[in-house]
Every structure is written in C-alpha cells, then in structure tokens.
Amino acid sequence: MSPIIAFIILILGFVLLAAGANFLIDSGASLAKKLGVSALLIGLTIIAIGTSLPELMISFSTLFSGQPKLAIGNAIGSNITNIGLILGVTSLYRPLQIHSHILKKEFPLLFVVMLLVGLMLLKHRLDPTDGLLLLLGAVAVIAWFVWTGLKAKKEKLAVEYQQELKERDITTKPSYQKDITYLILGIILLAVSAEMVVRSTTHIANYFHISQLIIGLTIIALGTSLPELATSLIGAKKQEDDLVVGNIIGSNIFNLLAVLAVPVLFHSVILNKYVFYRDFLTMFGISIISYLFAFISIRKQKKLTRPMGASLIIIYATYVALLYIR
C-alpha cells in the first residue's frame, strides 16, 4: 500500500469514526428516552462518554491486532490534544468563563486519575492488573457522575441536556426499529473505521520509519479528538462554557481509565522511559497550566483569555514538533 492511499484511508477512517459515534449517541439517547430515562441521566452517560468512543474503539482494534502502543499513545496524546489544542482553539474562538465548581470537583478528579496512571507508568510497563484497576475506576467514575447528577437534580443542567437532545433531533416519534438499526450501524461504522485507522497508520509508520507510539500520540490522537473539537466550538458559540470545559476534562478522565485499560487487559506491555518522562509529564504539566489559568480567571473574575489559549496551543505545537525532530 502506498503512503498516499494509506493517508486517504486514514482520513476516511476518521470521518467514519465521527459518523459512527454520532449514530451511536443519537440512537442510544433516543432509545433511552423512549424507555423513560431522563434527559439528565442520558446526558451524564451516553452523551458525556460519546465523544471518547473513537479513542475507545481504536483501543479495542489494537487489542486484537497486537499493537497496544498505538492505543497507549492515543490515550495520552488525546489528552494533550484536548487541553493544548482544543481548549486553546476554543479559547481563541471565544474566551471561556470558568466557574469555581470546576476547580473543586472536575479538575481534582482528573489529577487523582493522572497520579494513579503516573504511578503505573513509572515502572515502565502496564500489566493486566493495571488494566483491570483502570477499568474498574472508569466504572466507578461513571457511577459517581450519575449518582451526583441525579442527586443534585439541578434544573439548569437538566434543561441543558434536554435542549441538546432537541438539537440532535432526538424525539420519540421514530420507531424502535429505526433506532436499533442506527445503533447497529453506528457500532459497525465504529468497528470498521477503527480498523481502517489502525491499519493505515501502521503502513504510514512503517513507510516513514516512525514508531507506533509517536503515531498514536499525534496523528491518531488528533483525528480521534475531532468530536471533542466540534462539541467544544459549538458549546462556545452557544456560551455553554461549563459544558465545554466539563466535556474536555471528562473525556480526559475517560481516556486515562477506559481507553488506556483496554490494550493491556490480557497482555503486559513494556514501555520505554519516554512514555513517562516525556509524554506523561507533558500531559500532567499542560493540565497543571490549564488549572492555573482557570484559577487566575476565577480570582480576577475574568475569562480564560485568548493569550492563555494561544499559550496552550504553542505548548502543544512545540511538543508535537519535538516528537518528530527527535
């Protein structure tokens, strides 16, 4: 396969990944709504996790193709992309208003998860025990999100999710058969497109003599983060700043717990020292910087400014450039 054809298949794979995720989210939310599930609960589960489906499907695909480092690079690289590029671009598009509850709840949870993953990566390998622990953590976090969301019963949040369901044109009019058809179609698209992405990037990596880890950290991470970018820009346009920042943080938590867990569930993976000292510390560092930016914004009663967004983009671009220069 020539590199040009591989790039075409890669781009097509990313498009189908996004389409499959949308089919799965919309049909799943529609079915849940018909079964009497509240808009709030749908938002806290199906919609919240939906933007991380591409990363998760890549992980499942690498599990069977024997390329775990591709998925590990994707999990860490997507987090760096989410904060450095997506939060940066969104802040450039429109400065974001940050509220204190994000600093008190979402960010601390992200840091706890990052510290857990950091301790695992420090030994330069990931074992099935690590994968199981991370997966249990993902289940616990989802359960906690649902429990706190239902307990709080905030009308504003419920209205926001209800509005999102309306904007996605999720109603009770279509038949169950149509929803199930779209659900199956979404699963098939995700599975096929994930395999397309993995196979094409493998050819590209081999042709240009680039490691699977680097490809996962950059090209695949960028492609699988496109749903987060679209969601964030739309949210910023509608001035739903909390949902924008919450979506990015939630996606990063899910990437570290579920996406990172899948490729090591059955086999141990030996990692070189750069995964921790270069990639993990970059992810941790840029997360700290974004937290400080948010803290400054709250203390000064201002927004996450365009210069702050530009700084995050510069950090991201520098990191990616250094990966390929080396």
N, C-alpha and C positions, 0 to 999 in steps of 0.2 A: 504494500500500500504506500503510495506517495504521500509526502507530508501535506500537500495541498488538499488531497482527498480526505486525509485524516482531520485537517482543520475544518473542512466543510461538515464532516460527520460530527465533529465536536460541537460546532455552532448549532447544528440541527438537534443534537442531543440536549443542549441547554434549553432550546426553545420547547422541545417536547417535555423536558423536566418541569418547566414552569407551567405548561398546559396541563400536564398530569396532576400537578399539585393543586391547581385551581379546580379541576374536575372533582378531585377527591374532597377538597374542602367544601365546595358548594353542595355536592350531592350528600355528603355526610351531614352537613348542617341542616339540609332540607329534610333528610330522614329523621334526624334527631328532633327537629321542630314538630314534625308530624306525630312523633311518639310522645309529645307533650313536654319535651325538655326545654327549659327556659333559655332565652337568648343569652343571659348572663353565663350560664353553665356551658353553652355552646362556645361562647367567646373565650372562656377560660381554658377550654380543652382543644377543640377542633381547629378554631381559627388561630389560637395562640401558637399551637405546635405546627400548623400548616406550613409556615414559611421555612421550617427546618426539614421538611420532607425530602427535598433534593439531596441534602447532605446525608440524611439517614439512608436513602436508597443507594447512594454511592457506597456507603459503608457495607450494606448488605451485598452489593455486587462484588466488592473486593473480598468479602468473606469467602465467596465461592471461587474466585479467580486467583486466590493466593497472592494478593497484592496489598497487604494490610498497611504498608507505609503510605500508600496513596490516600487511604482513608484517614490515617492519623494526621497527615499533613493537611488534609481538607478540614478536619475538625479544628485544628489550631489556626490554620490560615484563614478560615471563615470568620473566626472571632476577631483576628487582627483586621480583616477587611471590614467587618461590621462596624467596628469602632473607628478605625483610621479613615477608611474611605466613605462608608455610608453615613455615619454620624457627621463626618466632616463635610461631605457634599450637601447633606440635608441642612446643616447649619449655615452653609454658604447660600443655599437657596432661600432660607428664611430663618433668622435667629430663633432658637427654641427657648421657651420658658420652662425652667426646671423647678419642680416643687420639692419640698423637703422630704416628703414620704419616700421618694425615690432613693435619697441618700440613706434613709433609715431602714429600708426594707430590701429593695431590689439589689442595690449595689453591695451591701454586706453579704447577701446570699451568694452573689457572684464571686466575691472574694473568698468565701469559705470553700466553694467548689473549686476555685483555681488553686487554692492552697492544697486541697486534697489531691488534685491531679499533679501538682508540682512535686509532692512527696513521692508519688508513684513514678514520675518521670526521672526523679533524682537517681534512681537505681539503674537508669538507662535500659529498662526493659518493662514491658507490660505483660502480665500473666492473666490467664482466665479468671483467677481470683479477683484481680483488679477490675476486669470487665464486668463480672457479676456484681461487685460492690458499686460500680458506677451505674449499672443498670438499675439496681435497687434504689440508688439515690435519685435517678430520674423518675421512677415511680413515686417515691416519697415526695419529691418536689411538686409533681403534677397533683398529687392528692392534697398537698398543702395549699396549692394555688386554688383548687376547687373548694376546699373547706373554708379558707379565709374569704374567698369571693362570695360564697353562699351565706356565710355567717355575717359578713358586712352588709350585704343586701343594699348596696349603695344605688340609689335610683339613677344617679348620673351615669354610672358605669353600665347599668342595665340598659339605659336609653341609648348609650353609645353603641353597644353591641347590637341592639335591636335595629338601630339605624344602619349599621354595617350589613346586617342580614338583608335589609331592604335594598341597599345599594347593590348588593350582589344578586338582587332579584330572586332571593330565596323565599318562596311562598309555599303555601300548602295546596296550590292548585294542581301542579303536575302529579302524575300517578306515581305510586311506589315503584312500578316497573321502570319508569324513566330514570328515577333516582338511582335505582340499583344498577341499571345499565351504565349510567355515567360513573358510578362508583367503581364498577369493574373496569371500565375504560380508563379511568384515572390510574388504577393500580397497574394495569397493563402498560400504559404510557410511561409511568414512573420506572417500572422494571426494565422495559426495553431501552428507554433513553439513558438510564443509569449505566447499562451495559455498553451502550454506544459511547458514552463519555469515557468510561474506563478503558475500553479497547483503543479508542482513537488517541487518548493521551498516552497510552503505553507505546503506541507506534511513534508518536511525536518525541517522547522521552528517549526512546531507543535511537531514533534517527539523529537527534541533536546531542545525544550523549548527556542528557540531563537526568538526574535522579528522580525516582518516583516521588520521593518526599518533597522535592522542590516544586514539581508539577502540581502536587496536591496543595502545597502552601500558597501557590499563586494562581495558576490558570483555573484549576477546578474550584478553588476557594472563591475566586471572583465570579465564576459562572453560577455556582450554587447560591451565591449571596444576592443574585439579581432580584429574587422575590422580596427580600428584605429592603432593597433599594427602592423598588416600586411602592411597597407598602409605606415606607418612611416618607417619600416625596409626596404621596397622596395625603398622608396624615398631616404633614407640614402645611400643605396647601389648605387643608380644612381647619388648621390651627388646633389639631388634636395632639399637642406636644407630649403629653404624658403617655399616650399610646405609642407614639414614635419611639421615645426613649425606652419605654417598657418592652416594646417588641424587640428592640436590639439586645437589651440585657437578657430577656427571656430566651431569645434564640441562642445567645452565647452560653447560657447555663445548660440548655438542652444539648447543644453541640458537645460540650465537655462531658456530659453524663451519658447520653444515649449514643451519639454518633461516634465518640471515642471508644465506647464499650464494645460495640458490635464486632469489629475486626479482631478482637483479642479474646472473644468468648471461648474459643476452642483451642487456640494455639498461642503460645508465648511469642512475643515479638521483641527481638533485640534492637535497640535504638542506639545511634551514635550520640556522642555528648552534645552535639549541636542542637538536638531537639529540645534539650532543657536549657542550655546556656545561651542559645541564640533565639530559638523560636518561642519557647515558653516564656522566657524573661521579657521578650519583646511584647508578647501578648499581655503579660502582667503589668509591664511598665506603661503601655499605652492605656490600659484600663485605669491605672492609678492617675495618669494625667487627665483623663476624661472626668474622673471623680473630682479631682482638684478644680477643674474648670467648672463643673457643676456646683461645687461648694462655693467658689468665688461668685458665681452667678446668683446664688441664693443670698449670700451675705450682702451683696451690693444691690440686691433686688433688681438685677438685670437678667438678660437672657444669655444663652450660650451664643456668643458673638461670632461674626464672620471671621475675624482674625483667629479665634480659637479653632473654628472649623478648618481654616486653612492650615493651622499648625498640625492638626491631626492628619490631614492629607499629606503634608510634607513628610511626616514621620513614616506614614505608610509607604509612600513612594520611595523614600530612602531605603527602607527595609527591603523592599522588593528589588530595587536596583542592586543592593549589596549582595543579595542572594545569587544573582546572575553574573555579577562581576567576579565573584569568587569562584 
